[in-house]
Each structure stands twice: as structure tokens, then as C-alpha cells.
Amino acid sequence: MRLALHTWGSPDAGRTALLIHGALSSHSTWSRVAAEFAGRGYHVIAPDLRGHGASPWADSYTGEDYAADLVESLPKSVDLALGHSIGARALLLAVDALAPEKAVYNDPSWFRRPESYALLREFGPASKVISQEQLRQMNPRWTIEEVAAEWADYQAWDSQVIDGAELFKDMDIPAPAVPSLVVAADPSVPITPEAAEYLTGLGYTIRVVKDTRHVVHRDDLQGFMTALDGWI
């Protein structure tokens, strides 16, 4: 599937970064991150995953589906690819074909967490009727613009995404195909201390952004950007 793509910065910037969002969201989750990247000389490309934002809905939402869409839609051999949550899951499956110079995985959904799946199934339908004020109260550190954008994303996504339950199964994590950073929330649901130790043993670099939840880059933008020091 060809995905809707959104860009920041000049195509002639000299460096390119791919930013891949997670479930229930869209490219808009990266608005402040993308501005930071563009200010540092990157051309930024952010897709809307299938079933999200301006991209088409589908009959199937597996990790392989998401990964194949990325490979079909995005340029290869760019400077950096960054994925959040399920977007990080898709990126891990696509990284060999995309062949970025570096990869960053933001609180990636790589390991089975039954409580996360149950919560997402419960919250999924509720996201269609939640008010912006309720969303703001749930995420007090987000800007007004981010709350409004996320609320709009909640109205646009295909709730059948949740039926891709295999997205929440353990992945077989390979050694990094390219230099790879994992940015974890604190506390992180998907990246437990045991998971972090396991990933470190495989060759991944782990950095934690203190006092953040799953959407690290919205809870603490500057903390997130600091975690990327040396990688961008």
C-alpha cells in the first residue's frame, strides 16, 4: 500500500529522516520533533500508517503489512529512521530493506504485554468519543495543539487496527542491522529492565527519558531530543 506522506524541511537539506508513528496516531505526533529535525538540517518524511490519518484503511493490520507499506512508500538508505511504538515494530521488520544509516526505536512495542493489549482494546472504541478536555487531562504535559491533533487522529483511525492482535506478540529480535538506539519511557511498559538488559546484550544502545510515559516525545520534547545526542 502506498502511504500518505508528510514532509518538513527542504528536500535539498542534505540529510533525511523518516519518522514513523504508533497506533491511534498519525504523522502529526511528530510535529514538534520534525521541526527540531528540520532546524538541524534534515528533510523529514513522516507517513501515515495504513488505517491512520490520510492513508487508506485495509482488511489486514499485521506487522508485516505495516513493514511492507514502509518499504513501498519510503526512500531507502536515508540518514535516520525513527519509529514509535507499533511504528518501531514495523521499522524493525523493514529496516533491512530500508537500510538507513541509523535507526531509533522510541518505546518500541516489541514484547507481548497482555495488559497493554487489553487496555488498547478497551480504549480503542472510547477514543472515538473522548473529548479534547478529557484528553488534555490525561496528558497534561502536551501542548494545546498536540491535544487537538491527537483528538483529530482518534476520529480518523480504523478501530479494526486493534484486531491485528499479533502486533502485541513477542518479536524475535535480531541483532541490530544498523547502529540502533532504543529510547525508553520511565517507567516503560514495553521496555522493562529485563527487556533493556536483553536488548543491550544484542547490541542495542538504551537511553531512558525520566518521568515520561509511552509517548516520550510529547511528554518531554527536550528530554527526547537530548536522548538523541550523537544519533542525529
N, C-alpha and C positions, 0 to 999 in steps of 0.2 A: 504494500500500500504506500502510495506517495502521501507524505505528511505535509500539513501546512507548516511553513517555516517563517520565522520572525527574526529580524536582524537588528543589530545596533552597531555603530561604528562604521568606518569606511572599509569597503572591500579591498582597498589598497593599503590597509593599515600595516601589513607585513606579517601579522600573526593572526591566527584564527582559533577561536574557542567554541566548542559545542557544549551547550547547556541543556540537560535532559531532565524534565520534571518528573514528579511522582504521581501516584493515583489521586484522583479527585481534583487535581490542579490543572495548570496549563503553563505555557511559556511565561505567563505573567508573574509566576512565582519568582522569576529571576530578574524582575525589573531593576531593582537596586544593584544586584550583583552584576548584571550586564552593563549598567552604567559605569560601575567601578572598573570592569574589564576594558570597556571602550576607552575610559580615561587613561588606561595603562597601555594603550596602543594595540588593542585587539579588535578584530572584526568578529562579532559574536553572532552565532546562529543557534536558535532555540526552536525545536519542533514542538508541535502539539502531538502527543501520542494518540494512537487510534482510540476513539471513544472519548476524546477530551478536546476542549477548545474548538478550533475551527477544522480539525481533522475529521474524516468520516468515521461513523460508527461501524461496527463489524459484528460478525457472528461468533468470533473466537478471540479470546484475550489471553493467550499464553505468553510466557516469557519469550519463546521462540518467535511468536508473531511480532512482538514489540521489537525484538532484535532485528528481524528481517526488514521491518519498516525503516529502522535506523540506517541499515546498510543500503537500502534502496534510495533513501531520501537525502542522506548527508554526505558531504565531501570526505574523501579519505586522506590520511596522512597529514592531518592538521596538527597544530602545536599542542592542543589540550582538549580532552573530552571530560566532562564533569556530569555525573548523574546523581540524582537524589532518590532515595527510597526504591520504589519499583523501577524508576528510571536508571538507577545504579545497577539493578538486577539485569535490565535489558542491555545496558552498556557492557557489563561483564560478558554477556553472551555474544556481543557484537564486536568486542574490542580487537580480536584478531583480524577481522575483515576491515574494520575502520582504520586500524593501525595508527592511532595518534602517537605523538612523541611521548606524552604523559597522560595518565588517567587519574581522576579524582573521584572517589566514591563517597557521597555525603550521606551518612547514616543509612547505609545500604540495607535493603530487605533481602538478605541472603540466607537467613536461617529461619527455620519454622518456629513461629511463636503463636500457638493456638489462641492465646488471649488477644493478640493483635488482630487476627482474622475475625474472631467473634466481635470485637469492638467495631471493626470496619464494616462488617455485615449489619450491625445494629445502627451505626452512624450513617451508613450509605443512604438509605431512604430518608433519614432525618435531615440530611444535608440539603435536600430539596426544599424543605420548609423552614429551616432555621433562619432567623432574622439576622440582619447585619449587626444589630446591637448584641445579640447573643454571641455571635462570632467574635465581636470585639472583646466581650467579657472573657471569652475562652482564651483569647490571645492578646493580652494587654500590652505586650511589647511590640506588636505590629503597628505600622503606620495606618492612618485612616485609609489611605489609598490602597494599601495591601489588603486590608479587611474587605474593602469594596470589590477589589479584583478577585479575591478568593470566593467571596459570596457569589459573584457572577459565574465563576468557574463551577461552583456547586450546581448551578442551574443548568449548565451546559453538558456535563459529563453523562455518559451512558452508565446507568447503575448496574448493567449486566457485566461490567468490568469485574465486579466482586465475585461473579460466578467463575472467574478464572482462578479457582481456589488453588491450583497448582503453583500459582505465583507465591504462595506462602509456605511451600515446602522447602526443606533444606536443599541448597545447591551444592553441587560438587565443585568446590572452589579450587581452581588451578593456581599454580604459582603465577605471579604477575607476568603477563605477556609484554608489558612495557612498565617503566617506573610508575608505581601506583601508590597513591595516598588514600587512606581511609580517614575521613573526618567524622568523629562520633559526637553525639549529643552527650549531655551529662545531667541525669542518668540517661543512658541509651537503652531502649527496649531491644532493638535488633543486635546491637553490638555490646554484648555482655563482657565483663572482664575476661571470661574464659574464651569467648569468641575473639577478642582482641589479641589474647596471647596466641591463639591458634593462627590467626592471620599474620601476626608478626613472624611466627615460625616459618610461614610460607614465603615471606619476603615483602609483605606489605608494610608501609610506614603508617603508624597510627598516631593521630593527633586528636585531642579531646577539647571541645569548646565548653568550658564550665558553665553551669547554670543555664543550660538550654534544653529544649525539648526536640522532637523529631525534625521540625522544620528549622534547623540550626541557623540557616542564612537569614531567616526573617526574625528569629528571636534575638540574634546578636550579629548584625552585619559585620561590624568591625572585628569582632572576635573570629568570625568565619574567615574574613579576609586575612587576618593575621595568621590563621591556621594554614593558609595557602602560601605563606612566605617561602620563597625558594622553589616554588612549584609553578609560579606564573610570572 
